[in-house]
């Protein structure tokens, strides 16, 4: 059973940067696509970015393209989200999840991911 733990959130001014981490324990995740999702107050959880098992392929929601970079270090069983040029609309709780099936690029649908962590709060002030 894999367990994920997000960290790195905080309060930052608009235009600032943060790097989130998602550390896995219990089993290796190097055969799974991983993703970041976020949930703003009063809104549904939405897809932000995903990364293939090797890290060779990535995908982003349009609103973060060019500002966010997803990466992973399989040796450390950890995934990252580098967030630059942050905007107030990026304020949310950020979650990491793994795609349910291994060796699969997967989808961007929340229901297709599991092993969610507890989330880390990102607050961007204007």
C-alpha positions in Angstrom: 0.0 0.0 0.0 1.5 3.3 -1.0 1.2 6.5 1.0 1.8 10.0 -0.4 2.7 13.1 1.6 2.7 16.6 0.2 4.8 19.4 1.6 6.2 22.8 0.6 3.0 24.9 0.6 2.8 28.3 2.2 1.9 32.0 1.8 3.6 33.9 -1.0 3.0 37.2 -2.8 1.8 37.3 -6.4 4.7 36.8 -8.7 6.6 34.6 -6.2 7.6 31.0 -6.3 7.1 27.8 -4.4 8.2 24.2 -4.8 5.9 21.4 -3.7 7.1 17.9 -2.9 5.2 14.6 -2.9 7.0 11.9 -1.1 5.9 8.3 -1.4 6.4 5.4 1.0 5.3 1.8 1.1 6.2 1.0 -2.4 8.0 2.3 -5.5 6.1 4.5 -7.8 8.4 4.3 -10.7 5.8 2.3 -12.8 3.1 4.9 -12.3 2.0 8.1 -13.9 1.8 10.7 -11.1 -0.2 14.0 -11.0 -0.9 17.1 -9.1 -4.4 18.3 -8.5 -5.7 21.3 -6.6 -8.9 22.3 -4.9 -9.8 25.9 -4.3 -12.5 26.9 -1.7 -15.9 26.1 -3.0 -14.6 24.5 -6.1 -14.1 21.0 -7.4 -10.7 19.4 -7.3 -9.0 20.0 -10.7 -6.1 18.5 -12.6 -2.9 20.6 -12.7 -0.1 18.5 -14.1 0.9 14.9 -14.7 4.2 13.2 -15.4 4.9 9.8 -16.9 6.7 7.1 -15.0 10.1 7.9 -16.5 9.5 11.6 -16.4 9.9 11.9 -20.1 6.3 13.1 -20.7 4.5 15.8 -18.9 1.1 17.5 -19.3 -0.4 20.7 -17.8 -3.6 22.5 -17.5 -3.6 25.6 -19.8 -3.6 28.1 -16.9 -0.3 26.9 -15.5 1.6 26.2 -18.7 4.9 28.1 -18.8 4.7 28.8 -15.1 4.7 25.4 -13.4 7.1 22.5 -13.9 6.4 19.0 -12.8 9.3 16.6 -12.2 10.1 13.4 -10.4 13.1 11.6 -8.8 12.4 7.9 -8.9 15.5 7.1 -6.9 14.0 9.2 -4.1 10.4 8.1 -4.8 9.4 11.8 -4.9 7.6 14.1 -7.2 7.8 17.9 -7.4 5.9 20.9 -8.7 7.9 24.0 -9.2 5.5 27.0 -9.3 6.7 30.3 -10.6 4.9 33.6 -11.3 2.2 32.6 -8.9 -1.2 34.3 -9.1 -4.0 34.7 -6.5 -6.1 32.3 -8.6 -3.5 29.6 -7.9 -4.6 29.6 -4.2 -5.8 26.1 -3.3 -4.9 23.0 -1.5 -2.6 21.0 -3.7 -2.8 17.2 -3.7 -0.6 14.5 -5.4 -2.0 11.2 -6.6 -0.9 8.2 -8.6 -2.7 6.8 -11.6 -4.6 3.6 -10.7 -2.9 1.4 -13.3 0.8 1.0 -13.8 2.6 1.3 -17.2 -0.1 3.6 -18.4 0.0 7.3 -19.4 -3.4 7.7 -17.9 -5.9 10.5 -17.9 -6.5 13.8 -16.2 -9.6 12.7 -14.3 -9.5 12.7 -10.6 -11.4 9.4 -10.3 -8.6 7.7 -12.2 -6.1 8.5 -9.5 -5.7 7.2 -6.0 -3.4 7.2 -2.9 -4.1 10.9 -2.3 -2.0 12.7 0.3 -3.4 15.1 2.9 -2.7 18.1 0.7 -0.6 21.2 1.2 -2.1 24.7 1.3 -0.8 27.3 -1.2 -2.0 30.9 -0.6 -1.0 33.6 -3.1 -1.7 37.2 -1.9 -2.3 40.0 -4.3 
